[in-house]
C-alpha cells in the first residue's frame, strides 16, 4: 500500500492551522493510503499547541520551544518519517503543506495520481487560489537577472505576468492539465521518496525562503522533473506567518537569494546579479526609514 507522510511547519497561525488540518483529514479519509501527519509548531504563542492537542489528536505534534526555521523543521519531520533512509520504499510519498492552506475536495487524489502517471516526477504541486478565490501563481521558472530587476526597479506592470518574471501563462492553469515546471511555490509540495534519497533533504543554510527553489534545482540537476497539477485546487492564505516580522523576513529573503544564486550560478551571472542588487538596495534606501536603510545595508554587505 502507498505510504503518505504529511508535514506541516507552523508558527502563530492557530485558526488557519485548524482549517488546514480539517481540510487535510477530510481528504485523507477519502484515500486508500497509509498516512501519518506530523505538525511541528515552532514556539507559537497564540494557543496553536493547545488547539492541536484538543482537536487534532490524529496528528503527531512536535511542540518546540524555539524556531529553527522552515528548512530544518521540515528536515526533522522528514527524518522521523524515514525519508533519509536508503531502505525506504519507492512507493512512499510526502506532502509538505503550509499551515495557511486549505485543500479542496479531490485535490490529494489528483496529486497522487499524477505521481503515479509521471514516474520522472520528483515534485508535484497544485493550483492555488487566494482566500477571495482570485488566481495565485503556484509554479515558477528558475529566477534569473530579469526577475531581480523586476523585484528591485520600477518596470512596466505588464512584465510582472511574463516569462521574464518566472510566470507560466494563466491559460496553462485554466486548461486543467498537468504541465512541467521549474519549481512550485513552497505552500504545497508532494514529493517522491526516491528523489529525496537521491539528492538529500533541504539545505538548512536557507533560514527562510528559496529552500524549495534550491531543492527543485537539485532534483532537476539529477534528471528529475517537477509538475503542476492544475486540476488539483488548494486555497492559500499567503504570507500569514512572515507578515508578522516584515523587516526580518526582508533580510532573510535577500540572504537566501544570495545563497541560491551562489549555489546555482547558471541561474544568472553572479557578477551582474551583485551589481543589480547593490544598486537596487541603494535606490530603496532613498527617503526610507532608518530600519529599512539598516536592512538594505545588511543586504548590500551580504551580496559583496
SVG drawing of the C-alpha trace seen along z (x, -y; Angstrom):
<svg xmlns="http://www.w3.org/2000/svg" viewBox="-14 -61 46 63">
<polyline fill="none" stroke="black" stroke-width="0.4" points="0.0,0.0 1.2,-3.5 2.5,-5.3 1.9,-9.1 3.6,-11.3 2.4,-14.9 4.5,-17.6 3.2,-21.0 5.5,-23.5 3.5,-26.2 4.1,-29.4 1.4,-31.6 -1.4,-30.8 -3.7,-28.8 -7.0,-29.4 -5.6,-28.9 -3.8,-25.7 -7.1,-24.4 -8.8,-24.9 -5.8,-23.4 -5.9,-20.2 -9.7,-19.9 -9.4,-20.0 -6.4,-17.7 -8.0,-14.9 -11.2,-15.2 -9.1,-14.4 -7.1,-11.6 -10.3,-9.9 -11.1,-9.5 -7.8,-7.9 -6.7,-4.3 -3.3,-5.1 -1.4,-4.6 -0.8,-8.1 1.0,-9.9 0.7,-13.6 3.4,-15.5 2.9,-19.1 5.9,-21.0 5.0,-24.0 7.9,-26.5 7.2,-28.1 3.8,-29.7 2.3,-32.0 -1.2,-32.1 -2.6,-28.8 -1.8,-26.7 -0.4,-23.9 -3.4,-23.8 -5.7,-23.8 -3.9,-20.9 -4.0,-18.8 -7.7,-19.4 -8.9,-19.0 -6.4,-17.0 -5.2,-14.0 -4.7,-12.1 -1.7,-14.3 1.7,-13.9 2.5,-17.2 6.1,-18.3 5.9,-21.5 9.3,-23.2 10.4,-25.9 12.5,-27.5 12.1,-28.3 14.8,-26.6 13.4,-27.7 11.5,-26.2 14.1,-24.0 15.4,-22.5 11.9,-22.0 10.9,-20.1 14.0,-18.0 13.3,-17.0 10.0,-15.6 11.3,-14.0 13.9,-12.1 11.2,-11.0 9.2,-9.7 12.3,-7.9 12.8,-9.9 16.6,-9.9 16.6,-6.1 18.1,-4.3 15.7,-1.4 12.5,-3.4 10.1,-2.3 9.9,-3.9 6.2,-4.0 6.4,-6.3 5.5,-10.0 5.4,-13.0 3.3,-16.1 4.8,-19.4 2.0,-21.7 1.9,-25.3 -0.5,-25.8 -2.2,-28.6 -3.6,-26.3 -7.0,-24.6 -7.1,-21.5 -10.1,-21.4 -12.0,-18.2 -10.3,-15.7 -7.0,-17.6 -5.0,-14.9 -6.2,-12.1 -5.2,-14.1 -1.8,-14.9 -1.1,-11.2 -2.5,-10.1 0.0,-12.5 2.9,-10.9 1.8,-7.5 1.5,-8.7 4.7,-10.7 7.4,-8.4 10.0,-11.1 8.3,-13.5 10.2,-14.5 7.7,-17.1 4.1,-17.9 2.1,-20.9 -1.5,-22.1 -3.2,-25.1 -3.5,-27.9 -6.2,-30.4 -6.2,-33.3 -8.9,-33.4 -11.1,-35.5 -10.8,-32.8 -8.7,-35.0 -5.9,-33.5 -2.5,-32.9 0.6,-31.6 1.7,-28.3 4.6,-27.4 7.6,-29.4 10.6,-29.2 14.0,-29.4 15.0,-33.0 17.4,-35.0 18.7,-38.5 15.3,-39.8 13.5,-38.7 16.0,-40.5 15.4,-43.7 11.6,-43.4 11.8,-42.9 14.0,-45.9 13.2,-48.5 10.1,-50.2 9.2,-48.3 6.0,-48.2 3.3,-46.3 2.8,-44.1 6.1,-42.4 5.1,-41.1 2.9,-38.3 5.5,-37.3 8.2,-34.7 10.8,-37.4 9.3,-37.3 9.2,-33.5 5.5,-33.2 3.7,-30.5 0.7,-31.5 -2.6,-31.6 -4.1,-29.6 -2.0,-26.7 -3.6,-26.6 -7.1,-27.2 -6.7,-24.2 -6.8,-21.9 -3.8,-19.8 -0.5,-18.7 2.4,-20.8 6.1,-20.7 7.6,-23.5 10.9,-24.5 9.7,-24.8 6.5,-25.3 5.6,-27.8 6.5,-26.1 2.9,-26.0 2.0,-22.6 4.6,-20.1 4.1,-16.3 7.5,-14.6 8.7,-11.1 10.9,-9.3 13.3,-8.0 14.1,-11.5 14.6,-12.7 17.0,-9.8 19.0,-10.7 19.5,-14.4 19.2,-14.7 17.0,-16.8 16.5,-20.6 19.7,-22.7 19.4,-24.1 21.5,-27.1 18.4,-28.6 16.9,-30.2 13.7,-31.3 12.8,-31.5 14.2,-29.9 14.6,-26.4 12.2,-24.9 13.8,-26.5 17.2,-25.1 15.7,-21.7 13.9,-21.6 17.1,-22.8 18.9,-19.9 16.2,-17.5 16.4,-18.8 20.2,-18.5 19.8,-14.8 17.5,-14.2 14.1,-14.5 11.2,-16.8 8.6,-18.8 5.0,-19.3 1.9,-21.4 -1.4,-19.5 -3.7,-22.4 -6.9,-20.4 -6.0,-20.0 -7.1,-23.1 -5.8,-24.5 -6.6,-27.8 -3.6,-29.7 -3.9,-32.4 -0.5,-33.7 2.2,-35.2 0.4,-34.9 3.5,-34.0 6.1,-36.1 4.0,-39.2 4.4,-39.2 8.1,-40.0 8.4,-42.1 11.9,-43.6 13.4,-40.3 11.7,-38.5 13.0,-41.0 16.6,-40.4 16.2,-36.7 14.7,-36.8 17.7,-38.5 20.1,-36.5 18.6,-33.3 18.6,-34.7 22.3,-35.3 22.8,-31.7 20.6,-30.5 22.4,-32.3 25.8,-31.3 24.8,-27.6 23.3,-27.7 25.3,-30.2 23.6,-29.1 20.5,-31.0 22.4,-34.3 26.0,-35.5 26.8,-36.5 28.9,-39.5 25.8,-41.1 23.4,-39.9 25.5,-41.7 25.5,-44.9 21.7,-44.7 21.1,-44.0 23.6,-46.7 22.0,-49.4 18.5,-48.3 19.1,-48.4 20.7,-51.8 17.7,-53.0 15.4,-51.6 17.2,-53.4 16.4,-56.9 13.9,-58.5 13.3,-55.2 13.1,-54.8 16.2,-54.1 15.0,-50.5 14.7,-50.0 18.1,-51.6 19.8,-49.4 18.2,-46.3 19.4,-47.4 22.9,-48.0 23.0,-44.5 21.8,-43.0 24.5,-45.0 27.1,-43.6 25.8,-40.1 25.9,-40.5 29.5,-41.7"/>
</svg>
